[in-house]
Amino acid sequence: MSTPLTAGNSRVKEARKLSRRSVRTERRLFLADGPKAVEGALSVEGCVVEVFATPAALDQHASLLGGVDVTLVDDRALASLSDSVSPAGVVAVCRHFDAPLEHVVTASPRLLAICADVRDPGNAGTVIRTADAAGADAVVLAGQSVDPYNPKTVRATVGSLFHLPFAIEPDPAAAVRAAQARGLTVLAADGSGEVDLFDADLSGPTAWLFGNEAWGLPEQLASLADHRVSIPIHGRAESLNLSTAAAVCLYASARAQRSSR
């Protein structure tokens, strides 16, 4: 077994720079931290550039890393590549693999999630994870949404980032119009929407439009949707947070679509 690299090694230093969005964007590379993320990355052909692992993690995750060319690093070096409080001992350098918006919509999706200006990495990651669990066909991160390759976003998806196609689209309106052009009904999740979620016809191809955590959807964007849909609040809570609302909406659509088959 080779001697593990230290935090001062040039390869480790170069990988560590990927914690900055500007470097990730320039190099089209990012870090996948933890066994679930690395497992997902390895499932995408050509995604993984290099895998770093501690000797202990190599033994612990032998079934995952057994056939992989692994670069051994010491604990301190691994910790420098991870933003987790308790690093799991394995990090992969990966290539960006987002798809153009037109590729996502031309694949004839039946369930699509469009996130407009979603800024929190945890929320964005949770929406991607929920979309994956609900059987959605793709996710679009639109406008000023958080970088999907942010380490916190990647970790929050728990591997789901690698399970379904996703696009990065600077113009949220373009994402809405592209979905409509492919025959999807765009539903804006809006607390003051005119349609109750449980009265809505969700059996057809649908794109859900979710807004920013703090201010929701701007009027100009929400007005482009085919309908504005509200989730009924039966108790005294003022509202639902973004990731919870997305889960309710996506699963309502998933249930309706499966029931109509």
C-alpha positions, 0 to 999 in steps of 0.5 A: 500500500502506498504512503497516503498523500498529505494536505500539502500535496499538490494534487490535494491542494488543486482538488481543494480549490474546487470548494470555490464556485468560480474554480468549479465553473472554470474547470467544470469539475466538482467534489462528491463527498461521502460514499453515497455521492461517490457511488452515484458519481461512479454510476455516471459514465466518465464522471469521476476523475479521481477518488481520494480515500483514507486507508480506513475508508478503503477498507470500510467501503471495499465493496464500493472502491474495490475495483476503483483506482483510489488515491490514498490520503491521510485524515487531515488531507481528506478533511481538507477536501470535505465540508462535512463535520464528520468526513466519511473518508472518501471524496471524488473529483468529478466532471460536470454532467448537467444537460442543456435545457432543450435536451431535458424537455425533448426527452418527453418528461411527464414530471418535471421540477423547476426551481427558480432562484432557490438559494439554499443548498440544503433546500435545492439538494432536498428538492432534487432528492425528493424529485428522484424519490417521486419518480420525476424525470428531471429537475431544472435549476433556473435563474439565480439558483444555487450551484448544484455542484456546491458541496452542501447541495451535492451532499443534501441530494444523498446521491440523487444528483446522479440519478436523474437528468438536470439542467441549469437555465439562467432564464426561469421564463425560458424554462417555463416556456420550454416545458409548455412547448413540449406539452407539459402543464406548468403549475406554480406552487403558490400559497395564494393560488386559485386551485387547491392542490387536492382538486387539481387534475395532476394526471397529465404531464406536469412541470411544477414551478417552485420559487425562492425560500423567502419571497416565493415566485415573482408575479411576472414568472408566476403569471406564465404558469398555466395555473397557480396551485396552493397547498391547503393549510388545515392547522395553524401553521402560516405556511410550508417551507420550500422542500416540504411543499415540493415534496407534497406537490411532487408526490401528489403528481406522482400518485395521480399519474400512476393512478391514471395508467 
